[in-house]
Amino acid sequence: MEKYHIERNTVQETLVIPLYGRKVCAEHYPELFEAREAARICDSLDYDFTEKGKAMESVAGLFGAMEVAQRHYDLLWEVRDYLKEHPEAAVVNMGCGLGDSFSKADNGSCRGYSIDFPDVIKIRNDILGQGEREDNIASDLLDFRWMDKIDSSKGAIFLAAGVFYYLKNADVIRLIGKLNERFPGAVVVFDSCNERGARLMRKTWLKEADIDVSAYFSVNNSSELESWNIGSKKISERSYMRGYRDIFSKVSLIHKVLIIFCDKLVRMKIVKIELLGEQK
Ligand SMILES: C[S@@+](CC[C@H](N)C(=O)[O-])C[C@H]1O[C@@H](n2cnc3c(N)ncnc32)[C@H](O)[C@@H]1O
């Protein structure tokens, strides 16, 4: 079987974290998480998972895996919810990596767009392919020409799972502002945490990645979101670990403590912004 190489020390390499995390989490908690496709994709990569595997054996590491698996669940919930009212909408996965959210949410009539850097899209095309209502778009998210390819005539939901941490705050604001200008009426959903969380995440998972942390995305409180100059908007937030379903009773005491820590001190949220267009 051909194995697909993932270059180390690149932002693209970060796509293995949610994939492998979901696989590990499903092994530990099969009643809570399902990740057969993620496991298949991990098997087809030419990537040494030993170090990540070891890290995920620790209590904190397994919690990290739980976080990415729960985030996948939360954002999928949002997409499915949106599709109930807009069954033919565009589902736009920004910084898709090798995630399979579209195929999981696919209701047979929506349209999927998956955007990532060219080398990621090349591997995605080979491993996951592209269905007839699906487009894989090779582009930097900050090169807004990719937006020309999105058919939002039946509505659009834009999701970003674990992606904005690799962009500067100002660029995230610019990106969402542009989405508001181009796709009024659409919805954007993404995960966020405060600066402490962003620092912790980098320390745990991104030691190898050559990323300058200053000025990168984080959200310290809801008034920060409200102050974003992105045009008219309606913002709501839910707890990342407990806002969509409560796995609290199913996890160990130490993981319960970490869930509370993440809720209260790291401010891990899923943010939903309804784009209302209009002037900034
Ligand atoms: C942590 S991974 C998350 C992948 C996927 N969303 C998931 O949950 O499995 C971050 C992804 O964002 C992509 N990414 C980061 N910055 C990007 C940018 N400026 N343009 C396009 N993709 C970007 C990376 O290449 C990588 O695939």
The ligand as an SDF file (V2000), in Angstrom:
LIG
                    3D

 27 29  0  0  0  0  0  0  0  0999 V2000
   -4.5640   21.0540   13.4220 C   0  0  0  0  0  0  0  0  0  0  0  0
   -4.8420   20.8180   11.7330 S   0  0  0  0  0  0  0  0  0  0  0  0
   -6.6350   20.5920   11.7240 C   0  0  0  0  0  0  0  0  0  0  0  0
   -7.0990   19.8010   10.5310 C   0  0  0  0  0  0  0  0  0  0  0  0
   -8.6110   19.5520   10.4910 C   0  0  0  0  0  0  0  0  0  0  0  0
   -9.3500   20.7640   10.5970 N   0  0  0  0  0  0  0  0  0  0  0  0
   -9.0210   18.5620   11.5580 C   0  0  0  0  0  0  0  0  0  0  0  0
   -9.6670   18.9510   12.5300 O   0  0  0  0  0  0  0  0  0  0  0  0
   -8.6920   17.3770   11.4140 O   0  0  0  0  0  0  0  0  0  0  0  0
   -4.6740   22.4490   11.0310 C   0  0  0  0  0  0  0  0  0  0  0  0
   -4.8680   22.4720    9.5230 C   0  0  0  0  0  0  0  0  0  0  0  0
   -4.9930   23.8260    9.1000 O   0  0  0  0  0  0  0  0  0  0  0  0
   -4.2640   23.9890    7.9050 C   0  0  0  0  0  0  0  0  0  0  0  0
   -3.9090   25.4070    7.7740 N   0  0  0  0  0  0  0  0  0  0  0  0
   -3.2820   26.1910    8.6940 C   0  0  0  0  0  0  0  0  0  0  0  0
   -3.1190   27.4220    8.2060 N   0  0  0  0  0  0  0  0  0  0  0  0
   -3.6770   27.4430    6.9740 C   0  0  0  0  0  0  0  0  0  0  0  0
   -3.8200   28.4440    5.9760 C   0  0  0  0  0  0  0  0  0  0  0  0
   -3.3570   29.6860    6.1400 N   0  0  0  0  0  0  0  0  0  0  0  0
   -4.4310   28.1000    4.8150 N   0  0  0  0  0  0  0  0  0  0  0  0
   -4.8860   26.8420    4.6080 C   0  0  0  0  0  0  0  0  0  0  0  0
   -4.7900   25.8560    5.5360 N   0  0  0  0  0  0  0  0  0  0  0  0
   -4.1910   26.1550    6.6910 C   0  0  0  0  0  0  0  0  0  0  0  0
   -3.0520   23.0860    8.0850 C   0  0  0  0  0  0  0  0  0  0  0  0
   -2.4110   22.7860    6.8670 O   0  0  0  0  0  0  0  0  0  0  0  0
   -3.6930   21.8580    8.7410 C   0  0  0  0  0  0  0  0  0  0  0  0
   -4.1720   20.9400    7.8070 O   0  0  0  0  0  0  0  0  0  0  0  0
  1  2  1  0
  2  3  1  0
  2 10  1  0
  3  4  1  0
  4  5  1  0
  5  6  1  0
  5  7  1  0
  7  8  2  0
  7  9  1  0
 10 11  1  0
 11 12  1  0
 11 26  1  0
 12 13  1  0
 13 14  1  0
 13 24  1  0
 14 15  1  0
 14 23  1  0
 15 16  2  0
 16 17  1  0
 17 18  1  0
 17 23  2  0
 18 19  1  0
 18 20  2  0
 20 21  1  0
 21 22  2  0
 22 23  1  0
 24 25  1  0
 24 26  1  0
 26 27  1  0
M  CHG  2   2   1   9  -1
M  END
$$$$
